[in-house]
Amino acid sequence: MDKKIGFFGGKFLPLHMGHIYSILYSASRCDELHVFLFINDKDEEEMIKYSHFPKDLLQGNIRELILKYEFENYDNIKLHTIDCSKSFKNVNNEGWDYNSNDVLDIAGCVPNIIFSSDPDKKKHFEILYPFAEFSLIDPDRGLFNISSTMLRNDGPYKHWNYLTKSYRSLCAKSIVVIGDKIYRERLIKDLSKLFNTSYIDNILVDQDEIKKKILEARFNSDKIFFINAVDENNDKYIQFYNIHNYRFSINFTDEDVKKYNSINLLGDYDKILKQGILRCKNIINN
């Protein structure tokens, strides 16, 4: 029996669970699926410029890494990145003039089936690959009602459940908590419990361990996560804290708050907890 080879492609700007489903479904229909990430810096510039999704996470090299991470353990899925500004010509700035020979050369094979979630692409692909079947995947997004446009327009937090695990970890906002030791340790535990997320309790370790702890916390986080800054006055750890988006200072002086560029939480612990909750909600919603 002939080997069934499938093609699926997109900009993945950004990759989301609808893409993940489309790729897994396509892979289930063939022996070998070739997935193409099409990058075109010139065409994507405007989309990225006005995006509410973190712009640095939409760059081509990051999208390539995300795609590789999500499918690194799938033997029948082959990933390819194509720079369309070099491989293809633009047609009236409306899209790519896919040179099927270039795609075939990069894949090193000929497809039996072409997958797409866009019904308008049927005629297009029938012209380019007349020898291959066209298969439409969930065009109404009945299973995963999400699009890259929605993520770019609304940002990652409104559609959090449709983000891949890898993108969630990169979009999670870290909050470094400094100040009174007893209140600090209690606050990060309480806030992490209330927001169903992770925290790093003891950051005073060697540099490699810090990186590992932050990575683990990010992958186990839900929109935000907390860092207990045991040694906030020691400059050698600042480079690691600088990945955070926010600092919470507990009962600090105005001078310290200015120095650490922090949000100060004042008063007895009950008041500090309420302030922390409100601040976290504001961070997530903005």
SEKEBA-281683 format. One record per residue (C-alpha): x, y, z. Coordinates in nm, 3 decimals. Example, Ala and Ser with C-alpha at 12.3 -4.5 7.8 and 13.67 -1.06 7.14 Angstrom:
BEGIN
<x: 1.230, y: -0.450, z: 0.780>
<x: 1.367, y: -0.106, z: 0.714>
end
This chain:
BEGIN
<x: 0.000, y: 0.000, z: 0.000>
<x: 0.129, y: 0.348, z: -0.090>
<x: 0.246, y: 0.567, z: 0.193>
<x: -0.003, y: 0.846, z: 0.267>
<x: 0.170, y: 1.183, z: 0.292>
<x: -0.008, y: 1.500, z: 0.405>
<x: 0.074, y: 1.872, z: 0.394>
<x: -0.053, y: 2.139, z: 0.635>
<x: 0.071, y: 2.496, z: 0.659>
<x: 0.015, y: 2.832, z: 0.824>
<x: 0.166, y: 3.144, z: 0.974>
<x: 0.078, y: 3.033, z: 1.329>
<x: 0.074, y: 3.398, z: 1.435>
<x: 0.047, y: 3.282, z: 1.713>
<x: 0.006, y: 2.904, z: 1.741>
<x: -0.310, y: 2.809, z: 1.933>
<x: -0.509, y: 2.498, z: 2.025>
<x: -0.710, y: 2.515, z: 1.701>
<x: -0.381, y: 2.473, z: 1.513>
<x: -0.279, y: 2.191, z: 1.747>
<x: -0.605, y: 2.009, z: 1.678>
<x: -0.574, y: 2.060, z: 1.301>
<x: -0.222, y: 1.921, z: 1.299>
<x: -0.306, y: 1.621, z: 1.518>
<x: -0.619, y: 1.545, z: 1.315>
<x: -0.420, y: 1.571, z: 0.991>
<x: -0.148, y: 1.346, z: 1.132>
<x: -0.413, y: 1.087, z: 1.220>
<x: -0.519, y: 1.074, z: 0.856>
<x: -0.179, y: 0.996, z: 0.707>
<x: 0.145, y: 0.809, z: 0.764>
<x: 0.357, y: 1.122, z: 0.746>
<x: 0.245, y: 1.483, z: 0.789>
<x: 0.460, y: 1.775, z: 0.677>
<x: 0.380, y: 2.099, z: 0.860>
<x: 0.503, y: 2.425, z: 0.707>
<x: 0.555, y: 2.743, z: 0.905>
<x: 0.539, y: 3.029, z: 0.655>
<x: 0.723, y: 3.344, z: 0.765>
<x: 0.721, y: 3.674, z: 0.581>
<x: 0.856, y: 3.964, z: 0.787>
<x: 0.735, y: 4.229, z: 0.543>
<x: 0.376, y: 4.104, z: 0.525>
<x: 0.357, y: 4.036, z: 0.899>
<x: 0.496, y: 4.371, z: 1.010>
<x: 0.159, y: 4.548, z: 1.027>
<x: -0.015, y: 4.256, z: 1.200>
<x: 0.253, y: 4.242, z: 1.467>
<x: 0.278, y: 4.620, z: 1.506>
<x: -0.083, y: 4.657, z: 1.619>
<x: -0.106, y: 4.328, z: 1.808>
<x: -0.214, y: 4.312, z: 2.173>
<x: -0.038, y: 3.978, z: 2.195>
<x: 0.325, y: 4.022, z: 2.313>
<x: 0.505, y: 4.132, z: 1.996>
<x: 0.834, y: 3.963, z: 2.077>
<x: 0.652, y: 3.629, z: 2.097>
<x: 0.523, y: 3.667, z: 1.739>
<x: 0.865, y: 3.684, z: 1.577>
<x: 0.943, y: 3.409, z: 1.330>
<x: 1.221, y: 3.246, z: 1.531>
<x: 0.997, y: 3.222, z: 1.841>
<x: 0.710, y: 3.073, z: 1.639>
<x: 0.951, y: 2.816, z: 1.501>
<x: 1.071, y: 2.722, z: 1.851>
<x: 0.714, y: 2.697, z: 1.981>
<x: 0.613, y: 2.468, z: 1.696>
<x: 0.917, y: 2.246, z: 1.749>
<x: 0.854, y: 2.225, z: 2.122>
<x: 0.489, y: 2.126, z: 2.080>
<x: 0.558, y: 1.847, z: 1.832>
<x: 0.908, y: 1.727, z: 1.914>
<x: 0.783, y: 1.385, z: 2.028>
<x: 0.567, y: 1.310, z: 1.723>
<x: 0.759, y: 1.084, z: 1.486>
<x: 0.516, y: 1.114, z: 1.194>
<x: 0.506, y: 1.495, z: 1.201>
<x: 0.783, y: 1.670, z: 1.007>
<x: 0.829, y: 2.044, z: 1.058>
<x: 0.959, y: 2.292, z: 0.800>
<x: 1.010, y: 2.669, z: 0.814>
<x: 0.987, y: 2.865, z: 0.490>
<x: 1.089, y: 3.229, z: 0.449>
<x: 0.829, y: 3.341, z: 0.196>
<x: 1.010, y: 3.664, z: 0.116>
<x: 1.281, y: 3.446, z: -0.036>
<x: 1.079, y: 3.151, z: -0.166>
<x: 0.759, y: 3.313, z: -0.290>
<x: 0.640, y: 3.623, z: -0.471>
<x: 0.360, y: 3.842, z: -0.343>
<x: 0.045, y: 3.883, z: -0.549>
<x: -0.130, y: 4.220, z: -0.498>
<x: -0.020, y: 4.205, z: -0.134>
<x: -0.307, y: 3.965, z: -0.067>
<x: -0.109, y: 3.653, z: 0.001>
<x: 0.161, y: 3.424, z: -0.116>
<x: 0.198, y: 3.290, z: -0.466>
<x: 0.284, y: 2.943, z: -0.347>
<x: 0.553, y: 2.791, z: -0.563>
<x: 0.460, y: 2.427, z: -0.522>
<x: 0.800, y: 2.313, z: -0.651>
<x: 0.975, y: 2.495, z: -0.365>
<x: 0.744, y: 2.334, z: -0.109>
<x: 0.797, y: 1.991, z: -0.262>
<x: 1.174, y: 2.039, z: -0.264>
<x: 1.177, y: 2.142, z: 0.103>
<x: 0.954, y: 1.849, z: 0.204>
<x: 1.146, y: 1.607, z: -0.014>
<x: 0.827, y: 1.422, z: -0.106>
<x: 0.495, y: 1.450, z: -0.290>
<x: 0.168, y: 1.473, z: -0.091>
<x: -0.138, y: 1.253, z: -0.135>
<x: -0.354, y: 1.487, z: 0.073>
<x: -0.359, y: 1.859, z: 0.152>
<x: -0.522, y: 1.975, z: 0.477>
<x: -0.671, y: 2.318, z: 0.546>
<x: -0.933, y: 2.477, z: 0.770>
<x: -1.010, y: 2.738, z: 0.503>
<x: -1.265, y: 2.626, z: 0.238>
<x: -1.155, y: 2.912, z: 0.012>
<x: -0.819, y: 2.741, z: -0.032>
<x: -0.971, y: 2.438, z: -0.209>
<x: -0.942, y: 2.572, z: -0.565>
<x: -0.601, y: 2.717, z: -0.489>
<x: -0.459, y: 2.385, z: -0.374>
<x: -0.630, y: 2.190, z: -0.651>
<x: -0.436, y: 2.401, z: -0.900>
<x: -0.104, y: 2.367, z: -0.718>
<x: -0.139, y: 2.000, z: -0.623>
<x: -0.385, y: 1.843, z: -0.870>
<x: -0.254, y: 1.499, z: -0.774>
<x: -0.354, y: 1.537, z: -0.406>
<x: -0.686, y: 1.511, z: -0.223>
<x: -0.808, y: 1.824, z: -0.044>
<x: -0.933, y: 1.772, z: 0.313>
<x: -1.118, y: 2.043, z: 0.506>
<x: -1.070, y: 2.056, z: 0.885>
<x: -1.339, y: 2.202, z: 1.116>
<x: -1.395, y: 2.520, z: 0.907>
<x: -1.658, y: 2.655, z: 1.150>
<x: -1.423, y: 2.612, z: 1.448>
<x: -1.686, y: 2.402, z: 1.624>
<x: -1.427, y: 2.222, z: 1.835>
<x: -1.189, y: 2.510, z: 1.911>
<x: -1.348, y: 2.849, z: 1.857>
<x: -1.029, y: 3.051, z: 1.832>
<x: -0.818, y: 3.222, z: 1.569>
<x: -0.479, y: 3.392, z: 1.563>
<x: -0.656, y: 3.717, z: 1.476>
<x: -0.861, y: 3.695, z: 1.797>
<x: -0.543, y: 3.646, z: 2.001>
<x: -0.368, y: 3.937, z: 1.833>
<x: -0.671, y: 4.164, z: 1.878>
<x: -0.758, y: 4.069, z: 2.236>
<x: -0.423, y: 3.959, z: 2.381>
<x: -0.346, y: 3.624, z: 2.545>
<x: -0.541, y: 3.646, z: 2.872>
<x: -0.895, y: 3.669, z: 2.732>
<x: -0.841, y: 3.342, z: 2.541>
<x: -0.602, y: 3.178, z: 2.787>
<x: -0.754, y: 2.831, z: 2.757>
<x: -0.683, y: 2.829, z: 2.384>
<x: -0.312, y: 2.904, z: 2.425>
<x: -0.059, y: 2.622, z: 2.399>
<x: 0.125, y: 2.530, z: 2.718>
<x: 0.445, y: 2.677, z: 2.579>
<x: 0.284, y: 3.012, z: 2.501>
<x: 0.114, y: 3.021, z: 2.841>
<x: 0.450, y: 2.985, z: 3.012>
<x: 0.594, y: 3.272, z: 2.808>
<x: 0.294, y: 3.499, z: 2.861>
<x: 0.265, y: 3.438, z: 3.236>
<x: 0.346, y: 3.749, z: 3.440>
<x: 0.579, y: 3.704, z: 3.733>
<x: 0.537, y: 3.900, z: 4.054>
<x: 0.837, y: 3.936, z: 4.284>
<x: 0.734, y: 3.989, z: 4.647>
<x: 0.971, y: 4.174, z: 4.879>
<x: 0.947, y: 4.312, z: 5.230>
<x: 0.852, y: 4.174, z: 5.571>
<x: 0.955, y: 3.804, z: 5.582>
<x: 0.654, y: 3.663, z: 5.768>
<x: 0.396, y: 3.854, z: 5.563>
<x: 0.589, y: 3.790, z: 5.240>
<x: 0.600, y: 3.412, z: 5.279>
<x: 0.236, y: 3.401, z: 5.379>
<x: 0.123, y: 3.628, z: 5.097>
<x: 0.281, y: 3.434, z: 4.809>
<x: 0.128, y: 3.109, z: 4.938>
<x: -0.215, y: 3.266, z: 4.982>
<x: -0.214, y: 3.444, z: 4.646>
<x: -0.089, y: 3.139, z: 4.458>
<x: -0.370, y: 2.936, z: 4.618>
<x: -0.634, y: 3.196, z: 4.535>
<x: -0.520, y: 3.229, z: 4.173>
<x: -0.452, y: 2.857, z: 4.116>
<x: -0.094, y: 2.920, z: 4.018>
<x: 0.266, y: 2.851, z: 4.119>
<x: 0.528, y: 3.024, z: 4.330>
<x: 0.898, y: 3.001, z: 4.405>
<x: 0.951, y: 2.996, z: 4.779>
<x: 1.329, y: 2.996, z: 4.816>
<x: 1.509, y: 3.184, z: 4.540>
<x: 1.839, y: 3.216, z: 4.728>
<x: 2.022, y: 2.944, z: 4.534>
<x: 2.284, y: 2.924, z: 4.261>
<x: 2.217, y: 3.076, z: 3.920>
<x: 2.142, y: 2.752, z: 3.736>
<x: 1.894, y: 2.653, z: 4.005>
<x: 1.724, y: 2.994, z: 3.983>
<x: 1.677, y: 2.951, z: 3.608>
<x: 1.537, y: 2.603, z: 3.662>
<x: 1.297, y: 2.716, z: 3.934>
<x: 1.169, y: 3.007, z: 3.724>
<x: 1.118, y: 2.781, z: 3.422>
<x: 0.928, y: 2.526, z: 3.631>
<x: 0.714, y: 2.797, z: 3.789>
<x: 0.629, y: 2.942, z: 3.449>
<x: 0.520, y: 2.606, z: 3.310>
<x: 0.301, y: 2.544, z: 3.614>
<x: 0.156, y: 2.893, z: 3.628>
<x: -0.185, y: 3.032, z: 3.539>
<x: -0.145, y: 3.386, z: 3.399>
<x: 0.067, y: 3.498, z: 3.697>
<x: 0.313, y: 3.339, z: 3.937>
<x: 0.503, y: 3.460, z: 4.243>
<x: 0.866, y: 3.481, z: 4.347>
<x: 0.968, y: 3.506, z: 4.713>
<x: 1.259, y: 3.749, z: 4.692>
<x: 1.458, y: 3.629, z: 4.993>
<x: 1.759, y: 3.839, z: 4.902>
<x: 1.615, y: 4.143, z: 4.726>
<x: 1.914, y: 4.357, z: 4.826>
<x: 2.173, y: 4.133, z: 4.662>
<x: 2.244, y: 4.265, z: 4.312>
<x: 2.370, y: 3.931, z: 4.178>
<x: 2.009, y: 3.808, z: 4.158>
<x: 1.865, y: 4.118, z: 3.991>
<x: 1.927, y: 3.980, z: 3.640>
<x: 1.689, y: 3.694, z: 3.717>
<x: 1.429, y: 3.911, z: 3.885>
<x: 1.427, y: 4.140, z: 3.583>
<x: 1.218, y: 3.892, z: 3.385>
<x: 0.926, y: 3.984, z: 3.610>
<x: 0.652, y: 4.226, z: 3.521>
<x: 0.571, y: 4.349, z: 3.871>
<x: 0.697, y: 4.376, z: 4.229>
<x: 0.486, y: 4.377, z: 4.543>
<x: 0.651, y: 4.550, z: 4.839>
<x: 0.511, y: 4.484, z: 5.187>
<x: 0.517, y: 4.782, z: 5.425>
<x: 0.817, y: 4.942, z: 5.255>
<x: 0.920, y: 5.306, z: 5.283>
<x: 0.856, y: 5.539, z: 4.989>
<x: 1.229, y: 5.543, z: 4.919>
<x: 1.245, y: 5.163, z: 4.894>
<x: 0.934, y: 5.148, z: 4.677>
<x: 1.085, y: 5.398, z: 4.435>
<x: 1.416, y: 5.210, z: 4.436>
<x: 1.253, y: 4.878, z: 4.350>
<x: 0.978, y: 5.027, z: 4.128>
<x: 0.721, y: 4.839, z: 4.332>
<x: 0.353, y: 4.838, z: 4.416>
<x: 0.345, y: 4.890, z: 4.792>
<x: 0.101, y: 4.687, z: 5.002>
<x: 0.044, y: 4.856, z: 5.339>
<x: -0.108, y: 4.770, z: 5.675>
<x: -0.188, y: 4.457, z: 5.872>
<x: -0.194, y: 4.126, z: 5.689>
<x: -0.569, y: 4.116, z: 5.622>
<x: -0.544, y: 4.451, z: 5.443>
<x: -0.230, y: 4.343, z: 5.256>
<x: -0.405, y: 4.026, z: 5.133>
<x: -0.704, y: 4.220, z: 5.000>
<x: -0.475, y: 4.472, z: 4.829>
<x: -0.274, y: 4.188, z: 4.676>
<x: -0.587, y: 4.018, z: 4.538>
<x: -0.711, y: 4.339, z: 4.378>
<x: -0.368, y: 4.414, z: 4.233>
<x: -0.339, y: 4.064, z: 4.086>
<x: -0.683, y: 4.090, z: 3.925>
<x: -0.585, y: 4.424, z: 3.775>
<x: -0.258, y: 4.279, z: 3.641>
<x: -0.438, y: 3.985, z: 3.481>
<x: -0.710, y: 4.202, z: 3.326>
<x: -0.463, y: 4.452, z: 3.184>
end
